[in-house]
Amino acid sequence: MENFTPISSILGGMLIGISIAILLFFNGRMAGISSIMNGLLNSPKNEMFWRLTFLIGLILGAFIFQALTEKTITPSHPHSLWLMSIGGFLVGIGTRLGSGCTSGHGICGIANLSKRSIYATLTFMSAGVITVYFIKHIQGLA
């Protein structure tokens, strides 16, 4: 394990949990990113502010992290922009078919003991493990 960072991982997880609890407490809403984004495009005007603020906060978080630390966030992948765009598009389709994204099912859904979210999380985690095994050990690309 090259990048094992338990302290920052625990702190990050705590911040995610706190943000989800705050959103649930003050808005009565779950923090599934795909639902928040979809609602931004399709919701009444009185819901636009909190949705937009939440999404801007996600983006600003990376910039604040970079400003407060000496680390730089640099993408390091050999893939082209068109391939990543297709991947992003397929992820978007998957979130619609799966009735939510990984954060919604994995964090909020499991916390609510939703059977659908537990099954969804088991499915995408299993698919991820199989994909990594295939790429690393069968194709030898990593």
C-alpha positions in Angstrom: 0.0 0.0 0.0 1.7 3.1 -1.2 -0.7 5.8 -0.1 -2.1 4.5 3.2 -3.2 7.6 5.1 -5.3 6.5 8.1 -5.5 9.9 9.9 -6.7 11.9 6.9 -9.0 9.1 5.9 -10.6 9.1 9.4 -10.9 12.9 9.4 -12.4 12.9 6.0 -14.9 10.2 6.9 -15.8 12.2 10.0 -16.4 15.4 7.9 -18.5 13.5 5.5 -20.6 12.1 8.3 -21.0 15.5 9.9 -22.0 17.1 6.6 -24.6 14.4 6.1 -26.0 14.8 9.6 -26.1 18.6 9.2 -28.0 18.3 5.9 -30.4 15.8 7.3 -31.0 17.8 10.5 -31.5 21.2 8.9 -33.1 20.2 5.6 -34.5 16.7 6.2 -32.6 15.6 3.1 -30.2 12.8 2.3 -26.8 13.8 0.8 -26.8 11.6 -2.3 -24.8 13.7 -4.8 -26.6 12.4 -8.0 -30.0 13.3 -6.4 -28.8 16.7 -5.4 -27.4 17.4 -8.8 -30.5 16.0 -10.6 -32.7 18.1 -8.2 -30.7 21.2 -9.1 -31.8 20.8 -12.7 -35.4 19.8 -11.9 -36.4 21.3 -8.5 -38.5 24.2 -7.5 -36.7 27.5 -7.0 -36.9 27.3 -3.2 -34.6 24.2 -3.3 -32.1 25.5 -5.7 -30.0 27.5 -3.1 -29.1 24.6 -0.8 -28.4 22.2 -3.6 -26.1 24.7 -5.4 -24.4 25.6 -2.1 -23.8 21.9 -1.4 -22.3 21.2 -4.8 -20.1 24.4 -4.7 -18.9 23.3 -1.3 -17.8 19.9 -2.8 -15.7 21.7 -5.4 -14.3 24.4 -3.0 -13.3 21.7 -0.6 -10.5 20.5 -3.0 -9.3 24.1 -3.5 -9.3 24.8 0.3 -7.4 21.5 0.9 -4.8 22.5 -1.6 -4.5 26.0 -0.2 -4.0 24.8 3.4 -1.5 22.0 2.6 1.6 21.8 0.6 0.3 18.9 -1.4 -0.9 19.5 -4.9 -3.8 17.6 -6.5 -2.6 16.5 -9.8 -4.4 13.9 -11.9 -2.0 11.1 -12.8 -3.6 8.8 -15.3 -2.7 7.7 -18.8 -6.2 8.0 -20.1 -7.4 10.4 -22.7 -10.1 13.0 -22.1 -12.6 11.3 -24.4 -12.2 8.0 -22.6 -12.8 9.7 -19.2 -15.8 11.5 -20.6 -17.3 8.2 -21.8 -16.6 6.8 -18.4 -18.3 9.7 -16.7 -21.3 9.4 -19.0 -21.6 5.7 -18.1 -21.4 6.5 -14.4 -24.2 9.0 -14.9 -26.3 6.3 -16.6 -25.5 3.9 -13.7 -26.6 6.4 -11.1 -30.0 6.7 -12.8 -30.4 3.0 -13.3 -29.3 2.3 -9.7 -31.6 5.0 -8.2 -28.6 6.9 -6.8 -24.8 7.1 -6.6 -22.3 5.4 -4.5 -22.2 8.1 -1.9 -26.0 8.1 -1.6 -26.3 4.3 -1.3 -23.0 3.6 0.6 -23.2 6.3 3.1 -26.7 7.5 3.6 -28.6 4.4 2.5 -26.7 2.0 4.6 -26.9 4.4 7.6 -30.7 4.2 7.2 -30.5 0.4 6.9 -32.0 0.5 3.4 -32.0 -3.0 1.9 -31.8 -1.5 -1.6 -28.8 0.5 -0.7 -27.1 -2.4 1.0 -27.6 -4.6 -2.1 -26.5 -1.7 -4.4 -23.3 -1.1 -2.3 -22.5 -4.8 -2.3 -23.0 -4.9 -6.1 -20.8 -1.9 -7.0 -18.1 -2.9 -4.5 -18.0 -6.4 -5.9 -17.9 -5.1 -9.5 -15.0 -2.8 -8.5 -13.0 -5.7 -6.9 -13.6 -7.8 -10.0 -12.6 -5.0 -12.3 -9.4 -4.2 -10.4 -8.5 -7.9 -10.3 -9.1 -8.2 -14.1 -7.1 -5.1 -15.0 -4.1 -5.8 -12.6 -3.8 -9.6 -12.8 -5.4 -10.7 -16.1 -4.6 -7.8 -18.4 -1.5 -6.7 -16.5 -2.3 -3.0 -17.2 -1.6 -1.5 -13.8 
